[in-house]
Each structure stands twice: as C-alpha cells, then as structure tokens.
Amino acid sequence: MEQAADTNKEHWRSRLFNVIFESDTPAGKLFDVILLALIFLSILLVMLQSIPSLDSKYHEIFYHAEWVITVLFTIEYALRLIAVKSPIKYATSFYGIIDLLSILPTFLSILLPQTQYLLVIRSLRLMRVFRIFKLTQFVKEGMSIVLALKASARRILVFLATVFIISIIMGSIVYVVESPYNDKFNSIPQSVYWSIVTITTVGYGDISPVTPVGKFVASLIMLLGYAIIAVPTGIVTVELTKTARQEHMHNKSCPNCSKEGHDSDARFCKFCGHSL
C-alpha cells in the first residue's frame, strides 16, 4: 500500500516536472507561454506604476494586479521546488535565484515601499524564451562572444586605465587654462568629467571651453576620442577570430577516420594519426 502511494507520488512529480520544465509537450509549451505572458504583464505594470499620473489614477488596480501575479509566481516557484529531485540544487541555480528574486520585492514592499520597482528583475526570466522557442543554438554563439571578452579582458583593462590617465591629464590641463575665465571648470574633478565626456565623443554640452587654448585642447581630445574608439573593437575582433578558428579546428573532421574533437593547433588526427 505504501509502495503504491510512493509510486503514485513519483508519477505525479514526473508529470509535474514535464509540464514545468519540458517545453516539448503541448502542456509544457502552454505553461511556458502563459508564464512569459505573465512576466511581460508584470514588467508592464511596474513601468506603468512609475508614471505618477497613471499611478494616481489606477493605483488600486496596479496594486491588486501585482499581488495576483506575485501569488501566481510564488505558487509556480513552489511547484518547481516540488517537481525537482533536489530542491536545494534548483534553488541555488541561476534560474532558481532569479525566480526567487522575482517574487521577493513585492513582499519586501510591505516594509519598504520603494522596493516594488525592483520587480523589473523579472525581465531576466525572459531568458527562458531561448529554451521555449528552441533558440538554444544562439546561446553557443553568445558564449563565443563571452570567451572573446574574457580572453581580451586584461588588454581592455590596460586600455581603459590608459584612457582614464589621459582624461585626468587633459582635464587638469583644461582646468589650468579655463578656470580663470570659465566658472564651469571650477575644479579638477569637474574638468576630468568634461574630459571623459569629450574623449568618449558623448558631448553633453553642459560644459565647454571658451578660451582659444582650451578649444585647441578640446579639439585634440575629440580627435583622440575617434582613435580610441577603434582600439577595444580591434582587440575583441582579434579574439573573436581566434575563438572562431579554434572552434573550426575543434569541429574539423579527419579526412581519414572522419572523427572530430581535435585541438586548435593539431596537425595530425589524435585517433588515427592521419595528417589534418
């Protein structure tokens, strides 16, 4: 009797797991589509709540709708914990943490009202769309970009440090030149801010030099900014090319035995010894 009850429990848990975690079945796909619709609706509600005119007019509707959605998400989170064999493992996984963070702000808003706007973190749950609509092949392409960024991280950090030092030097020079005639350059930090804005070609226009020397320095910074923009692009592009070449070699088939999985610098097949 007890064994039959355990069997029924496992069968029920297996069916629940298929509905919640598998999108290949009609029930699973319907569950995921409904979940995405609720996520979109929740994010829209948070955005509308941030508009004072709409919030003052429809505050009660927004408030109750948000709590309904939060209760549904809480039930969904509990069902996910029940469906998996290791609830702790799921709760500490990336998606498990995101699912938990998506419901906490509403409960925290009881004590800290402003935390309700943290509900926009639910937008991270939209990453499930990759699994639902069979877009996992794009994840592999995304990983290539991540690997390229990791490989070029040190060079980019050195580049950013160099740009920051140049900004400090240029900002200090402009401060010395402009401060006697322009009250907007009233400190070195303010001048460094202007230098960063100029060197990155953002150009807010809230601060600008008025002296001939200051304008000359500004022109140099602008020209330097155009040259600087190309540097990180080139660094990442080189690493992307290397990553693509390595993936190509890794997937390259041996002309003799047709097996794949060779090292990027391999000249001979590691399975049969034939030349690659």
C-alpha positions in Angstrom: 0.0 0.0 0.0 2.8 2.4 1.0 4.8 1.4 -2.1 1.8 2.1 -4.3 1.5 5.5 -2.7 5.2 6.3 -3.3 4.8 5.2 -6.9 1.8 7.4 -7.5 3.7 10.3 -5.8 6.7 9.8 -8.2 4.4 9.5 -11.2 2.6 12.8 -10.2 6.0 14.5 -9.6 7.2 13.3 -13.0 4.2 14.6 -14.8 4.6 18.0 -12.9 8.2 18.1 -13.9 7.3 17.5 -17.6 4.8 20.3 -17.6 7.0 22.9 -15.8 10.5 22.1 -17.1 9.8 20.5 -20.5 8.5 22.5 -23.4 8.3 19.7 -25.9 4.9 18.6 -24.8 1.7 20.7 -25.5 1.1 21.1 -21.8 4.7 22.2 -21.2 4.6 24.7 -24.1 1.3 26.2 -22.9 2.7 26.5 -19.4 5.8 28.4 -20.6 3.8 30.7 -22.9 1.5 31.6 -20.1 4.5 32.2 -17.8 6.1 34.5 -20.4 2.8 36.4 -20.8 2.6 36.9 -17.0 6.3 38.1 -16.9 5.6 40.7 -19.7 2.4 41.8 -17.9 4.2 42.2 -14.6 7.0 44.3 -16.2 4.5 46.4 -17.9 2.7 47.0 -14.6 5.9 48.1 -12.9 6.6 50.6 -15.7 3.1 52.0 -15.6 3.3 52.4 -11.8 6.4 54.6 -12.2 4.3 57.1 -14.2 2.8 59.4 -11.5 -0.3 60.4 -13.5 -1.3 56.8 -14.2 -0.4 55.5 -10.7 -2.5 58.1 -9.0 -5.5 57.2 -11.2 -5.1 53.4 -11.3 -3.1 52.7 -8.2 -5.6 50.2 -6.7 -5.8 48.2 -10.0 -2.0 48.1 -10.3 -1.6 47.1 -6.6 -4.0 44.2 -6.7 -2.9 43.0 -10.1 0.7 42.9 -8.9 -0.2 40.9 -5.9 -2.2 38.4 -8.0 0.8 37.9 -10.3 3.1 37.6 -7.3 1.0 34.9 -5.8 0.9 33.0 -9.1 4.7 33.3 -9.3 5.0 32.1 -5.7 2.9 29.1 -6.5 4.9 28.4 -9.6 8.2 28.6 -7.6 6.9 26.2 -5.0 5.8 23.8 -7.7 9.3 23.9 -9.3 10.8 23.0 -5.9 8.4 20.1 -5.5 8.9 18.8 -9.1 12.7 18.5 -8.9 14.5 15.8 -7.0 16.9 18.2 -5.4 15.1 21.4 -4.4 18.3 23.0 -2.8 20.2 22.4 -6.1 17.5 24.2 -8.1 17.0 27.0 -5.5 20.7 27.8 -5.7 20.9 27.6 -9.5 20.9 30.6 -11.8 17.2 30.3 -12.8 16.2 29.3 -9.2 17.8 32.5 -7.8 16.1 34.6 -10.5 12.8 33.0 -9.8 13.1 33.8 -6.1 14.2 37.4 -6.7 11.2 37.9 -8.9 8.8 37.4 -6.0 10.7 38.9 -3.1 10.3 42.6 -4.0 6.5 42.5 -3.6 6.7 41.0 -0.1 9.5 43.4 0.8 7.4 46.4 -0.4 5.2 45.9 2.6 8.1 47.2 4.8 10.0 49.1 2.1 7.5 50.5 -0.5 10.2 51.6 -3.0 11.5 48.1 -3.4 8.5 47.2 -5.6 10.3 48.8 -8.5 12.9 46.1 -8.2 10.3 43.8 -9.8 11.9 44.7 -13.2 14.3 41.9 -12.3 11.6 39.7 -13.6 12.8 40.7 -17.1 15.7 38.2 -16.5 13.1 35.4 -16.5 12.5 36.2 -20.2 15.8 34.3 -20.8 13.6 31.2 -20.7 12.4 32.2 -24.2 15.6 30.6 -25.5 14.5 27.2 -24.2 10.8 27.6 -25.1 11.2 28.6 -28.7 14.2 26.4 -29.4 16.7 29.2 -29.6 19.5 27.4 -27.7 21.7 27.5 -30.7 22.1 31.2 -30.2 23.5 30.6 -26.7 26.5 28.9 -28.3 27.2 32.0 -30.4 26.8 34.1 -27.3 29.4 32.0 -25.5 31.8 32.7 -28.2 31.5 36.4 -27.5 31.9 35.8 -23.8 35.1 33.8 -24.4 36.5 36.5 -26.6 35.7 39.2 -23.9 37.4 37.1 -21.2 40.5 36.5 -23.4 40.8 40.2 -24.1 39.9 41.4 -20.5 43.4 42.3 -19.5 44.2 44.3 -22.6 40.9 46.1 -22.3 41.6 46.9 -18.7 45.0 48.3 -19.6 43.4 50.3 -22.4 40.7 51.7 -20.0 43.4 52.6 -17.4 45.3 54.4 -20.1 42.2 56.3 -21.2 41.5 57.3 -17.6 45.0 58.6 -17.1 44.8 60.6 -20.3 41.5 62.0 -19.2 43.0 63.1 -15.9 45.9 64.8 -17.6 43.7 66.5 -20.2 41.2 67.6 -17.6 43.9 69.1 -15.4 45.4 71.0 -18.4 41.9 72.4 -19.3 41.3 73.3 -15.7 44.5 75.4 -15.6 43.7 77.1 -18.9 39.9 77.6 -18.4 39.3 78.1 -14.6 40.4 81.8 -14.6 37.9 82.7 -17.4 35.2 80.0 -17.1 33.4 79.3 -13.8 32.1 75.9 -15.2 35.6 74.5 -14.9 35.6 75.2 -11.1 37.6 72.0 -10.1 39.8 69.3 -11.4 37.2 66.6 -10.9 34.7 68.7 -12.9 37.3 69.2 -15.6 38.1 65.4 -15.7 34.4 64.8 -16.1 34.3 67.1 -19.1 37.4 65.3 -20.5 35.8 61.9 -20.2 32.6 63.1 -21.8 34.6 64.6 -24.7 37.1 61.8 -25.2 34.2 59.3 -25.4 32.5 61.5 -28.1 29.4 61.8 -25.9 29.4 65.5 -25.8 26.6 66.6 -23.4 27.4 70.2 -24.0 26.8 71.2 -20.3 30.4 72.3 -20.0 32.5 73.8 -22.8 35.8 75.7 -23.1 35.8 79.4 -24.1 39.5 80.2 -24.4 41.4 79.6 -27.6 43.9 77.3 -25.8 41.0 75.4 -24.2 39.3 74.9 -27.5 42.6 73.7 -29.0 43.0 71.1 -26.2 39.3 70.1 -26.7 39.9 69.6 -30.4 42.9 67.3 -29.7 40.7 65.3 -27.2 38.0 64.9 -29.8 40.3 63.6 -32.4 41.9 61.3 -29.9 38.5 60.1 -29.0 37.8 58.8 -32.5 41.1 56.9 -32.5 40.4 55.4 -29.1 37.0 54.0 -30.1 38.6 51.7 -32.6 41.1 50.1 -30.1 38.7 47.9 -28.0 36.8 47.0 -31.1 40.0 45.7 -32.7 41.0 43.8 -29.5 37.7 42.0 -29.2 37.6 41.3 -33.0 41.0 39.6 -32.9 39.9 37.4 -30.0 36.6 36.6 -31.8 38.6 35.5 -34.9 40.8 33.3 -32.7 37.8 31.7 -31.0 36.1 31.0 -34.3 39.3 29.5 -35.7 39.6 27.3 -32.6 36.0 26.1 -32.9 36.6 25.4 -36.5 39.6 23.2 -35.7 37.8 21.6 -32.9 34.9 20.6 -35.2 37.2 19.8 -38.1 36.8 16.2 -39.3 39.7 13.9 -40.0 39.8 13.1 -43.8 40.8 9.6 -42.9 38.6 8.5 -40.0 36.0 11.4 -40.1 36.3 11.9 -36.3 36.2 15.4 -34.7 37.4 17.0 -31.5 40.9 17.9 -32.4 43.0 20.6 -30.6 43.3 24.0 -32.2 47.0 23.5 -33.0 46.7 19.9 -34.0 48.4 18.9 -37.2 47.6 15.2 -37.1 44.5 13.2 -36.1 44.7 12.1 -32.4 42.6 9.0 -33.3 44.3 7.6 -36.4 47.4 9.8 -36.9 46.4 11.0 -40.3 47.5 14.5 -41.4 44.9 17.2 -40.9 
